[in-house]
């Protein structure tokens, strides 16, 4: 269990995927170029077995925007996208209507 105060530390935002490329050092990872409001970032995501590059570009997603950067197989990831999975596979968490990237998630 975490406290409400711990949850409030998370900066959850809407981002738009601007580019998607296979990770040069991992078969299951994509390197995604995203835009969160006016800020451009790179995130590494383990969704390559579930999505094609062309399906991702232009898609709005939900990200943890203030996660400490981590180097994943030689590429710095500056956030984390949210996804859900079950026995049928993986799906990205996406807004149900068009919304501006950078919008906060509560």
GULUM-884130 format. One line per field, with one value per residue (C-alpha): x negated, y negated, z; residue number from 1. Coordinates in steps of 0.25 Angstrom, whole numbers. Layout:
X = X_...
Y = Y_...
Z = Z_...
firo = NUM_...
END
This chain:
X = 0_-4_1_9_-3_-12_-2_-1_-16_-13_-12_-3_-1_4_-7_-6_-16_-23_-33_-35_-47_-52_-62_-76_-80_-66_-56_-44_-47_-43_-50_-38_-39_-28_-23_-17_-12_-24_-34_-40_-45_-50_-44_-47_-35_-34_-22_-29_-22_-9_-9_-15_-23_-12_-1_-8_-12_-1_5_8_4_3_-11_-18_-25_-34_-40_-55_-62_-68_-77_-71_-80_-88_-77_-72_-57_-51_-38_-28_-16_-4_1_10_9_17_17_22_10_5_12_8_15_21_31_45_46_37_29_17_4_-2_12_11_17_24
Y = 0_-14_-27_-37_-47_-36_-35_-51_-50_-44_-53_-46_-53_-51_-49_-48_-38_-45_-34_-19_-11_3_2_5_15_22_29_26_11_-1_-15_-25_-40_-46_-60_-64_-78_-86_-76_-65_-52_-39_-26_-12_-2_13_13_17_31_24_12_8_-5_-11_-8_-16_-29_-40_-32_-39_-31_-32_-34_-35_-48_-50_-37_-37_-34_-20_-15_-3_6_-7_-17_-27_-26_-38_-33_-21_-19_-12_1_13_27_40_54_47_38_24_11_-3_-12_-23_-35_-32_-45_-55_-63_-72_-65_-70_-70_-64_-51_-51
Z = 0_-3_3_-4_-3_-10_-21_-22_-25_-39_-50_-60_-73_-87_-98_-113_-120_-130_-135_-132_-136_-132_-120_-126_-115_-112_-120_-111_-109_-116_-115_-115_-117_-110_-107_-94_-96_-101_-96_-105_-98_-102_-95_-96_-96_-97_-106_-119_-119_-118_-128_-141_-143_-152_-141_-131_-138_-135_-123_-110_-98_-83_-77_-64_-67_-55_-54_-52_-65_-67_-77_-84_-92_-95_-98_-88_-85_-79_-74_-75_-83_-76_-82_-77_-80_-79_-85_-98_-99_-96_-99_-97_-87_-96_-94_-99_-106_-113_-103_-103_-100_-87_-80_-66_-62_-48
firo = 1_2_3_4_5_6_7_8_9_10_11_12_13_14_15_16_17_18_19_20_21_22_23_24_25_26_27_28_29_30_31_32_33_34_35_36_37_38_39_40_41_42_43_44_45_46_47_48_49_50_51_52_53_54_55_56_57_58_59_60_61_62_63_64_65_66_67_68_69_70_71_72_73_74_75_76_77_78_79_80_81_82_83_84_85_86_87_88_89_90_91_92_93_94_95_96_97_98_99_100_101_102_103_104_105_106
END
